[in-house]
Amino acid sequence: MRVVAVLLVCFSLFSFCRAQNESSNDTEEQSSYVEPAQPVEQDSQPAERDTYLIEECLSNKYTHKSCKKVFCHPWERCVEGKCLCKLPYQCPKNGTSVCSTTGKNFYTYCHLKSFECQRSEAKFLNKGKCMSTETFKISLVYNDSHLLQVKPVNNEDLFVCDSMWTMNEANVACRHLGFELGAEYYHTIYNITEPSHCFQITCRGLETSLAECYIEKKLRASNEGFVSLQCQKTLRECSAGEFHCANDKCISVTKTCDGINDCGDLSDELCCKECRNNSFHCRSNICIPNKNVCNKEVDCLTGEDEAQALCSGKPKHEENHSMDAERKLAKTFLPQINCGVVNHTLTRRKRIIGGQTARKGEFPWQVAIKDTGTEGATVYCGGVYIGGCWVLTAAHCVRATRVHQYRVWIGLLDTIQYDKETDTYRLKQLIIHEKYDAATYENDIALLELKGHGKGECSLKYSTPACVPWSEHMFKAGDKCKVSGWGLEKGYTKQYVLKWGNVNLFQNCSEMYPGRFFQKMACAGTYDGSIDSCKGDSGGPLVCFDAENVAYVWGVVSWGENCGEAGHPGVYTQVASYYDWISHHVSRSLISRYNI
């Protein structure tokens, strides 16, 4: 049996009431309040699916737990592409104490949600300590009308206003009642004349309790109706005009890509070419509600929803979700990684053939690798500093047997001219990817751990780390990025100064390099071949910048064909594909700007 109901919610100046899934013996006749339940929108034709949705993305079944597409909550951590529960002690201790539905007090909202992440019965009840008089009680009234009634303790019964109500709120309400699949649909009922007040509720859509949402008692407008809700109890086969959610729910295809979490697991918003209803389209093909734009919280992977250029002069959306402030506060106390930021604005100068000469501090993550066992000990490969004592480079640049002969130069611009602001480091260890294939250049990536001077740790005062990307969706074809190094110039002439150039990311180079371009490789260049990486640039960084000009090492120079030739872009190891491998050796807390 499916549940069709009119939703009422309690409100108390002192607290929220305790959530319970229990039936009531109250059989008061209220069936006149309910109209026949029909979906709000009619199903569309299947052809419309292609207008907004990306089919090849849908096969991955991304959800709100997929940290390749979304940010994890402060009480979660990103492990192998999934948001997993943290232990409560891993939460920041700063915040307001809260009470759970089990009657237990927790230091902060983050601590409670971490506990709930592992034991679902411990949901949020209210801020502050637990008091015997503070409850948030919901009961189901199974009479002929299937009314859903929420009765406050020592307070009046009130319905929920239809204004501001979306499937975000409907899904939370049904999860609160124990229907894990959320809502099937909801209605607005207008033929109820009383009461004169109602509750306005707004949720983000991923809460597990209505108590976490913003609830405000308001005077009912003359044309305002009440919410009737139908929760999803059982699954059914999806029809031709419906979208199949990752959790197997079926929704109208017209409800995809509108910024609203209709599926309940967000799978309808994570593979979108464009967005409906003026919702905001992130570059990673995610749709978010307009109210999430310029609200001082990054929702898009590369931060364009909070970019200064977009938000400058625009009013900030007010904080109105009861526990949003606590969740945001928890984020501010998570470890902050200082990576990818330079102290000056990178100016765009006129491009010259083969690249431009780098200025001091312009690429503070660039390192040079020398082999003291070779004649002249010239720079033969590059690398990128990623934090702590760690440098990322190409596997083909290094040999395990020569670890004691390698030297890493930090802050180097000119390989001939002496510069006092240059440091040299020996290696403590060398880690070559265990699946590196020298024949195909697959998994062409390696980590160098620098040996600190004396007994101390590395103190790279002339360097700033580049950020390590955790998702392959952060940047895409057409994005302009920067490649740098001391490699050969066009015509294979030697150069002694660090140079850089702007290159475009390409979609796929399989056609240009048939049988040689594999997964976890990226390619970039210019269409005329005027800017390219070449011999000697290997291991160096291909760096892309987010909306706030923060630098991420998107690729490591790997291989190519005929330097600077049209139709033969450079091929790079795609660093985001190796995020888990890097963090396993380096420690996630050192490199993760987000999703720690």
C-alpha positions as CSV (number, residue, x, y, z in Angstrom):
1,M,0.0,0.0,0.0
2,R,1.3,3.5,-0.9
3,V,0.8,6.3,1.6
4,V,-1.1,9.4,0.4
5,A,-1.3,12.1,3.0
6,V,-1.7,15.7,4.0
7,L,1.5,16.9,5.7
8,L,1.3,18.8,9.0
9,V,4.3,19.8,11.0
10,C,4.7,20.9,14.6
11,F,6.6,23.9,15.7
12,S,7.7,24.9,19.2
13,L,9.5,28.1,20.3
14,F,11.5,25.9,22.6
15,S,12.2,22.8,20.6
16,F,11.3,20.3,17.9
17,C,9.4,17.2,18.8
18,R,10.8,13.7,18.7
19,A,10.4,11.7,15.5
20,Q,8.5,8.4,15.7
21,N,7.0,6.1,13.1
22,E,3.9,5.1,14.9
23,S,0.2,4.8,14.0
24,S,-2.3,6.9,15.8
25,N,-5.8,5.8,17.0
26,D,-7.1,9.2,16.1
27,T,-9.8,8.4,13.5
28,E,-11.3,11.9,13.2
29,E,-13.0,12.3,9.8
30,Q,-10.8,14.6,7.6
31,S,-11.3,13.0,4.2
32,S,-12.8,16.1,2.8
33,Y,-9.4,17.7,2.9
34,V,-7.9,15.3,0.3
35,E,-8.3,15.6,-3.5
36,P,-7.6,12.7,-5.9
37,A,-3.9,12.2,-6.1
38,Q,-2.4,12.9,-9.5
39,P,1.2,13.6,-10.5
40,V,2.0,17.3,-10.7
41,E,3.4,17.0,-14.2
42,Q,2.7,14.7,-17.0
43,D,5.4,12.4,-18.4
44,S,7.3,13.7,-21.4
45,Q,8.3,11.8,-24.5
46,P,11.6,9.9,-24.3
47,A,13.2,12.0,-26.9
48,E,13.5,14.9,-24.5
49,R,15.9,12.9,-22.4
50,D,18.7,13.6,-24.9
51,T,18.2,17.3,-24.7
52,Y,19.5,17.6,-21.1
53,L,21.0,14.3,-20.0
54,I,24.4,12.8,-20.8
55,E,23.9,9.1,-21.5
56,E,27.5,8.0,-21.1
57,C,27.6,9.6,-17.7
58,L,24.3,8.0,-16.5
59,S,25.8,4.5,-16.8
60,N,28.0,5.4,-13.8
61,K,24.9,5.8,-11.6
62,Y,26.4,8.8,-9.7
63,T,24.6,9.8,-6.4
64,H,25.1,12.2,-3.5
65,K,27.6,9.7,-2.2
66,S,29.8,10.0,-5.3
67,C,32.7,12.3,-4.4
68,K,33.9,12.3,-8.0
69,K,30.8,14.5,-8.6
70,V,29.9,16.1,-5.3
71,F,31.5,17.3,-2.1
72,C,31.3,15.0,0.9
73,H,29.7,16.3,4.1
74,P,32.0,17.2,7.0
75,W,31.1,13.9,8.7
76,E,32.2,11.9,5.7
77,R,35.4,11.4,3.8
78,C,36.1,10.6,0.1
79,V,37.5,7.1,-0.4
80,E,37.8,5.6,-3.9
81,G,35.1,7.8,-5.2
82,K,32.6,7.2,-2.4
83,C,31.6,9.4,0.6
84,L,32.1,7.1,3.6
85,C,31.3,7.7,7.3
86,K,33.9,9.3,9.5
87,L,34.1,8.3,13.1
88,P,32.7,11.0,15.5
89,Y,36.1,11.8,16.9
90,Q,37.3,12.8,13.5
91,C,34.8,15.7,13.4
92,P,35.9,19.2,14.5
93,K,35.0,20.0,18.2
94,N,33.8,23.5,17.4
95,G,30.1,24.0,17.2
96,T,26.8,23.8,19.2
97,S,25.8,20.8,21.3
98,V,22.9,18.9,19.9
99,C,20.4,16.3,21.0
100,S,19.5,13.1,19.1
101,T,16.2,11.2,18.9
102,T,17.8,8.5,21.0
103,G,18.1,11.0,23.9
104,K,21.9,11.2,23.7
105,N,23.8,14.5,23.7
106,F,26.6,15.2,21.2
107,Y,29.3,17.8,21.2
108,T,28.3,19.1,17.7
109,Y,26.0,18.6,14.8
110,C,28.9,17.0,12.9
111,H,29.4,14.4,15.8
112,L,25.8,13.5,15.7
113,K,25.6,13.1,11.9
114,S,28.8,11.0,12.0
115,F,27.1,8.7,14.6
116,E,23.9,8.6,12.5
117,C,25.9,7.8,9.4
118,Q,26.6,4.4,11.1
119,R,23.5,4.0,13.2
120,S,20.5,5.5,11.4
121,E,18.2,5.5,14.4
122,A,20.1,8.4,16.0
123,K,18.7,11.4,14.0
124,F,18.9,15.1,14.8
125,L,16.3,16.3,17.3
126,N,17.2,19.8,18.4
127,K,20.1,22.2,19.3
128,G,21.2,22.2,22.8
129,K,21.0,19.5,25.4
130,C,18.2,16.9,25.6
131,M,15.3,17.8,27.9
132,S,12.4,15.5,28.7
133,T,9.8,18.1,27.5
134,E,11.4,18.5,24.1
135,T,10.0,16.3,21.4
136,F,9.3,16.2,17.7
137,K,6.5,13.7,17.2
138,I,5.2,12.5,13.8
139,S,2.4,10.0,13.6
140,L,0.5,8.4,10.7
141,V,-3.3,8.5,10.7
142,Y,-4.5,5.6,8.5
143,N,-8.1,6.6,8.0
144,D,-10.0,6.7,4.7
145,S,-8.1,9.8,3.7
146,H,-4.7,8.5,4.5
147,L,-3.8,11.8,6.3
148,L,-0.3,12.3,7.5
149,Q,-0.6,14.2,10.8
150,V,2.2,15.7,12.8
151,K,1.2,16.6,16.3
152,P,3.3,18.9,18.5
153,V,3.5,18.3,22.2
154,N,1.7,21.2,24.0
155,N,1.1,23.0,20.7
156,E,-1.5,23.3,18.0
157,D,-1.7,21.2,14.9
158,L,-0.7,23.0,11.7
159,F,-0.5,22.0,8.1
160,V,2.4,22.8,5.8
161,C,2.1,25.7,3.3
162,D,2.7,24.8,-0.3
163,S,4.9,27.9,-0.9
164,M,8.6,27.0,-1.1
165,W,7.7,23.3,-1.0
166,T,9.6,21.1,-3.5
167,M,10.6,17.5,-3.8
168,N,13.6,18.4,-1.7
169,E,11.3,18.8,1.3
170,A,9.0,16.0,0.3
171,N,11.8,13.4,0.2
172,V,13.1,14.6,3.6
173,A,9.6,14.3,5.1
174,C,9.2,10.7,3.8
175,R,12.7,9.7,5.0
176,H,11.7,11.2,8.4
177,L,8.7,8.8,8.4
178,G,10.9,5.8,7.6
179,F,10.4,5.6,3.8
180,E,14.0,5.5,2.7
181,L,13.1,5.9,-1.0
182,G,11.6,9.3,-0.1
183,A,8.5,10.7,-1.8
184,E,6.7,9.5,-4.9
185,Y,5.0,12.9,-5.4
186,Y,3.0,15.6,-3.6
187,H,-0.1,17.8,-4.2
188,T,-1.4,21.1,-3.2
189,I,-4.9,21.1,-1.6
190,Y,-6.8,24.4,-1.6
191,N,-10.3,23.5,-0.2
192,I,-9.2,23.7,3.4
193,T,-10.3,26.9,5.0
194,E,-8.7,26.5,8.4
195,P,-6.3,27.0,10.1
196,S,-5.2,30.5,9.4
197,H,-1.5,29.8,10.0
198,C,0.8,27.2,8.5
199,F,4.4,26.1,8.6
200,Q,6.8,27.0,5.8
201,I,9.6,24.4,5.4
202,T,12.8,24.6,3.4
203,C,15.4,21.8,3.1
204,R,18.5,21.2,1.1
205,G,17.1,17.8,0.2
206,L,19.7,15.4,1.8
207,E,18.6,15.8,5.4
208,T,17.2,12.7,7.2
209,S,15.0,14.6,9.6
210,L,12.6,17.5,9.2
211,A,14.1,18.9,12.4
212,E,17.2,19.7,10.4
213,C,15.3,21.9,8.0
214,Y,14.2,25.5,8.4
215,I,10.7,25.7,9.8
216,E,8.8,28.9,10.2
217,K,5.2,29.5,11.4
218,K,3.5,32.1,9.1
219,L,0.1,33.6,8.5
220,R,-1.5,31.7,5.6
221,A,-2.0,33.7,2.4
222,S,-5.5,33.8,1.0
223,N,-4.5,31.8,-2.1
224,E,-2.2,29.4,-0.3
225,G,-2.8,25.7,-0.2
226,F,-1.5,22.9,2.0
227,V,0.8,20.0,1.1
228,S,-0.5,16.5,0.5
229,L,2.3,13.9,0.3
230,Q,2.7,10.5,-1.1
231,C,5.7,8.5,0.1
232,Q,7.4,5.8,-2.0
233,K,6.8,2.4,-0.4
234,T,7.4,0.0,-3.3
235,L,9.3,0.3,-6.6
236,R,7.8,-0.2,-10.0
237,E,9.0,-0.5,-13.6
238,C,9.7,2.9,-15.2
239,S,7.7,3.9,-18.3
240,A,9.2,5.2,-21.5
241,G,8.9,8.8,-20.5
242,E,10.4,8.4,-17.1
243,F,13.9,8.8,-15.7
244,H,15.3,5.7,-13.9
245,C,17.1,7.0,-10.7
246,A,20.1,5.3,-9.4
247,N,18.0,4.1,-6.4
248,D,15.5,2.6,-8.9
249,K,12.8,5.2,-8.3
250,C,11.0,6.5,-11.4
251,I,10.5,10.3,-12.0
252,S,9.2,12.3,-14.9
253,V,12.1,13.1,-17.3
254,T,11.0,16.7,-17.1
255,K,12.1,16.8,-13.5
256,T,15.8,16.0,-14.3
257,C,18.4,18.7,-14.4
258,D,16.3,21.3,-12.6
259,G,18.4,21.7,-9.5
260,I,15.8,19.8,-7.4
261,N,16.7,16.5,-5.9
262,D,13.6,14.6,-7.1
263,C,15.2,11.2,-7.0
264,G,16.3,11.7,-3.4
265,D,19.8,10.4,-4.1
266,L,20.6,13.4,-6.4
267,S,21.1,11.1,-9.4
268,D,18.8,13.2,-11.6
269,E,21.1,16.2,-11.3
270,L,24.6,14.8,-11.9
271,C,24.7,14.2,-15.6
272,C,23.3,17.3,-17.2
273,K,24.4,19.0,-20.4
274,E,22.3,22.0,-19.4
275,C,19.8,22.9,-16.7
276,R,16.1,23.7,-16.7
277,N,14.1,26.3,-14.8
278,N,17.1,28.7,-14.5
279,S,18.9,26.5,-12.1
280,F,22.7,26.8,-12.1
281,H,24.8,24.6,-14.4
282,C,28.2,23.7,-12.9
283,R,31.0,23.0,-15.4
284,S,31.2,19.4,-14.2
285,N,27.6,18.9,-15.6
286,I,25.8,19.2,-12.3
287,C,22.7,21.3,-11.8
288,I,22.3,23.1,-8.4
289,P,19.4,25.4,-7.2
290,N,19.8,29.1,-7.8
291,K,19.5,29.7,-4.1
292,N,22.9,27.8,-3.6
293,V,24.7,30.4,-5.9
294,C,26.6,33.1,-4.1
295,N,25.7,31.7,-0.6
296,K,29.4,31.6,0.5
297,E,29.6,27.8,0.1
298,V,31.2,26.1,-2.9
299,D,28.9,23.6,-4.5
300,C,30.5,23.3,-8.0
301,L,33.7,21.3,-8.1
302,T,35.7,24.2,-9.4
303,G,33.9,26.9,-7.5
304,E,32.2,28.8,-10.3
305,D,29.0,29.2,-8.2
306,E,31.0,31.4,-5.7
307,A,33.3,33.0,-8.2
308,Q,34.1,36.7,-7.4
309,A,33.2,37.7,-11.0
310,L,29.8,36.2,-10.6
311,C,29.0,37.2,-7.1
312,S,30.5,40.7,-7.0
313,G,27.8,43.2,-6.4
314,K,25.1,40.5,-6.1
315,P,23.2,40.1,-2.8
316,K,24.2,36.9,-0.9
317,H,21.4,34.4,-0.3
318,E,20.4,34.5,3.3
319,E,21.2,31.6,5.6
320,N,17.8,30.1,6.4
321,H,18.2,26.4,6.9
322,S,18.3,25.6,10.6
323,M,21.4,23.4,10.5
324,D,23.1,24.8,7.5
325,A,25.1,27.2,9.7
326,E,26.4,24.3,11.8
327,R,27.3,22.3,8.8
328,K,29.2,25.3,7.2
329,L,30.9,26.0,10.6
330,A,32.1,22.4,10.7
331,K,33.6,22.9,7.2
332,T,35.6,25.9,8.3
333,F,37.3,23.9,11.1
334,L,38.4,21.1,8.7
335,P,42.1,21.2,7.8
336,Q,42.7,23.9,5.2
337,I,45.2,23.0,2.5
338,N,47.2,26.0,1.2
339,C,47.9,24.9,-2.4
340,G,47.6,26.2,-5.9
341,V,47.6,29.9,-4.8
342,V,50.2,32.4,-5.9
343,N,50.7,35.8,-4.4
344,H,50.1,37.7,-7.6
345,T,47.8,37.7,-10.5
346,L,49.0,35.8,-13.5
347,T,49.0,38.2,-16.4
348,R,48.3,37.1,-19.9
349,R,51.1,38.3,-22.1
350,K,51.4,38.1,-25.9
351,R,52.1,34.5,-26.9
352,I,55.4,33.7,-28.6
353,I,56.1,30.6,-30.7
354,G,57.1,27.8,-28.4
355,G,56.1,29.5,-25.1
356,Q,57.0,32.4,-22.9
357,T,59.7,32.9,-20.3
358,A,58.5,32.3,-16.8
359,R,58.9,35.0,-14.1
360,K,60.0,34.4,-10.6
361,G,57.1,33.0,-8.5
362,E,54.9,32.5,-11.5
363,F,55.1,28.7,-11.3
364,P,56.1,28.0,-7.7
365,W,55.2,24.3,-8.0
366,Q,57.6,23.6,-10.8
367,V,60.7,21.6,-9.9
368,A,63.7,20.4,-11.9
369,I,65.2,16.9,-11.7
370,K,68.9,16.4,-12.4
371,D,71.0,13.2,-12.4
372,T,74.4,13.8,-10.8
373,G,75.6,10.5,-12.4
374,T,75.4,12.0,-15.9
375,E,77.9,14.3,-17.5
376,G,77.0,18.0,-16.9
377,A,74.1,17.0,-14.6
378,T,71.7,19.1,-16.7
379,V,67.9,19.2,-16.2
380,Y,66.5,16.2,-18.0
381,C,63.0,16.1,-16.5
382,G,60.5,18.3,-14.6
383,G,58.3,17.6,-11.7
384,V,55.6,19.3,-9.7
385,Y,55.6,19.9,-5.9
386,I,52.3,18.8,-4.3
387,G,53.1,19.5,-0.6
388,G,55.1,18.3,2.4
389,C,58.2,16.6,1.1
390,W,56.5,15.2,-2.1
391,V,57.1,15.8,-5.8
392,L,55.1,14.2,-8.6
393,T,56.8,13.3,-11.9
394,A,56.6,10.8,-14.8
395,A,57.7,7.2,-14.1
396,H,59.8,7.1,-17.3
397,C,61.9,9.9,-15.8
398,V,63.4,7.9,-13.0
399,R,65.0,4.6,-12.2
400,A,64.8,2.9,-8.8
401,T,68.6,2.0,-9.0
402,R,69.6,5.7,-9.3
403,V,67.6,7.1,-6.4
404,H,70.8,8.3,-4.6
405,Q,72.0,10.2,-7.7
406,Y,68.9,12.3,-8.3
407,R,68.7,15.9,-7.2
408,V,65.5,18.0,-7.1
409,W,65.9,21.8,-7.6
410,I,63.2,24.0,-6.1
411,G,62.7,27.6,-7.2
412,L,64.9,27.2,-10.3
413,L,64.3,29.4,-13.4
414,D,67.6,29.6,-15.2
415,T,69.7,26.3,-15.3
416,I,72.9,28.2,-15.8
417,Q,72.7,31.5,-13.8
418,Y,73.1,31.1,-10.1
419,D,70.1,32.1,-7.9
420,K,70.4,32.2,-4.1
421,E,66.6,31.6,-3.9
422,T,67.1,28.0,-5.1
423,D,67.2,24.9,-3.0
424,T,68.5,21.4,-3.8
425,Y,67.2,18.2,-2.2
426,R,68.3,14.6,-2.3
427,L,65.7,11.8,-2.3
428,K,64.5,9.9,0.7
429,Q,62.5,7.4,-1.5
430,L,61.2,6.9,-5.0
431,I,57.8,5.3,-5.7
432,I,57.1,4.3,-9.3
433,H,53.5,3.2,-10.0
434,E,53.4,-0.6,-9.7
435,K,51.6,-0.9,-13.1
436,Y,53.8,1.4,-15.1
437,D,54.3,0.0,-18.6
438,A,57.4,1.3,-20.3
439,A,56.2,0.0,-23.7
440,T,52.8,1.8,-23.7
441,Y,53.5,4.6,-21.1
442,E,50.4,3.5,-19.2
443,N,50.5,4.6,-15.5
444,D,53.4,6.9,-16.3
445,I,53.6,8.4,-12.8
446,A,55.9,8.4,-9.9
447,L,56.4,10.1,-6.5
448,L,59.6,11.5,-5.1
449,E,59.9,12.0,-1.3
450,L,62.5,14.6,-0.6
451,K,65.1,14.3,2.2
452,G,65.0,17.2,4.6
453,H,68.1,19.1,5.4
454,G,69.7,17.8,8.6
455,K,67.2,16.1,10.9
456,G,64.4,18.4,10.1
457,E,61.5,18.1,7.7
458,C,61.5,19.7,4.2
459,S,61.1,23.5,4.4
460,L,60.4,24.5,0.8
461,K,60.3,28.3,1.3
462,Y,60.7,29.0,-2.4
463,S,57.8,26.9,-3.5
464,T,54.0,26.6,-3.3
465,P,52.3,23.2,-3.9
466,A,49.9,22.7,-6.8
467,C,46.6,21.1,-5.7
468,V,45.9,17.5,-6.6
469,P,42.5,17.0,-8.3
470,W,40.3,14.3,-6.9
471,S,37.8,14.1,-9.8
472,E,38.1,13.6,-13.5
473,H,35.1,15.9,-13.9
474,M,36.8,19.1,-12.6
475,F,38.1,20.2,-16.0
476,K,37.1,19.3,-19.5
477,A,37.8,19.7,-23.2
478,G,38.3,23.2,-24.3
479,D,39.6,24.5,-21.0
480,K,42.8,26.5,-21.3
481,C,45.6,25.3,-19.0
482,K,49.4,25.9,-18.7
483,V,52.3,23.6,-19.4
484,S,55.8,24.5,-18.3
485,G,59.4,23.1,-18.4
486,W,62.9,23.4,-19.7
487,G,62.4,21.1,-22.6
488,L,63.7,21.5,-26.2
489,E,62.4,24.3,-28.3
490,K,60.7,23.8,-31.7
491,G,63.5,22.6,-34.0
492,Y,64.9,20.7,-31.0
493,T,67.2,23.5,-29.8
494,K,68.2,23.5,-26.2
495,Q,66.9,26.0,-23.8
496,Y,68.1,27.0,-20.3
497,V,65.3,29.0,-18.9
498,L,61.9,27.9,-17.6
499,K,59.2,28.5,-20.3
500,W,55.4,28.0,-20.3
501,G,52.6,28.1,-22.7
502,N,48.8,28.1,-22.9
503,V,47.3,24.8,-24.2
504,N,43.8,23.6,-24.7
505,L,42.5,20.3,-23.2
506,F,41.3,17.9,-26.0
507,Q,38.3,15.6,-25.7
508,N,40.1,12.4,-26.7
509,C,43.2,11.6,-28.7
510,S,42.4,8.0,-29.7
511,E,41.9,9.0,-33.3
512,M,45.2,11.0,-33.4
513,Y,47.1,8.2,-31.7
514,P,45.2,5.0,-32.6
515,G,46.0,2.0,-30.3
516,R,48.3,4.2,-28.2
517,F,46.0,6.5,-26.2
518,F,44.6,4.7,-23.2
519,Q,42.4,5.4,-20.2
520,K,43.9,7.7,-17.5
521,M,45.7,9.6,-20.2
522,A,44.9,13.2,-21.2
523,C,46.0,15.3,-24.2
524,A,46.4,19.0,-24.6
525,G,47.9,21.4,-27.1
526,T,47.0,24.0,-29.7
527,Y,45.3,23.2,-33.0
528,D,48.2,24.7,-35.0
529,G,50.9,23.0,-32.8
530,S,52.4,26.4,-31.9
531,I,52.5,25.5,-28.2
532,D,53.5,22.0,-27.0
533,S,55.6,20.1,-24.5
534,C,58.8,18.5,-25.8
535,K,61.7,16.3,-24.8
536,G,63.0,17.5,-21.4
537,D,59.6,18.7,-20.3
538,S,58.7,15.1,-19.2
539,G,57.4,14.8,-15.7
540,G,56.5,18.5,-15.6
541,P,53.1,19.9,-14.8
542,L,50.1,20.6,-16.9
543,V,48.2,23.0,-14.6
544,C,44.5,24.1,-14.8
545,F,42.9,26.8,-12.8
546,D,39.5,26.9,-11.1
547,A,37.1,29.9,-10.9
548,E,39.2,31.4,-8.1
549,N,42.5,31.0,-9.9
550,V,43.6,28.1,-7.8
551,A,46.0,25.8,-9.6
552,Y,45.5,22.0,-10.0
553,V,48.0,19.7,-11.5
554,W,45.8,18.2,-14.2
555,G,48.5,16.3,-16.0
556,V,52.1,15.1,-15.9
557,V,54.0,15.4,-19.2
558,S,54.3,11.9,-20.5
559,W,54.8,11.5,-24.3
560,G,54.0,12.9,-27.7
561,E,55.0,12.8,-31.3
562,N,56.8,15.4,-33.3
563,C,57.0,18.4,-30.9
564,G,55.0,21.4,-31.9
565,E,53.3,19.8,-34.9
566,A,49.6,20.3,-35.8
567,G,47.5,17.2,-35.2
568,H,49.9,15.8,-32.6
569,P,49.1,17.3,-29.2
570,G,51.1,16.3,-26.1
571,V,49.9,13.3,-24.1
572,Y,49.8,13.6,-20.3
573,T,49.2,11.2,-17.3
574,Q,45.8,12.4,-16.0
575,V,46.5,13.0,-12.3
576,A,42.9,12.9,-11.1
577,S,42.8,9.3,-12.1
578,Y,45.6,8.6,-9.6
579,Y,44.2,10.6,-6.6
580,D,43.7,7.5,-4.4
581,W,47.1,6.1,-5.3
582,I,48.8,9.5,-4.5
583,S,46.8,9.9,-1.3
584,H,47.7,6.4,-0.2
585,H,51.4,7.2,-0.2
586,V,51.3,10.9,0.6
587,S,48.3,11.0,3.1
588,R,45.1,12.6,2.1
589,S,45.2,15.4,4.6
590,L,48.3,16.8,2.9
591,I,46.9,17.1,-0.6
592,S,43.1,17.4,-0.3
593,R,41.8,20.9,-0.7
594,Y,38.3,19.4,-0.4
595,N,36.8,16.0,0.4
596,I,39.3,15.4,3.2
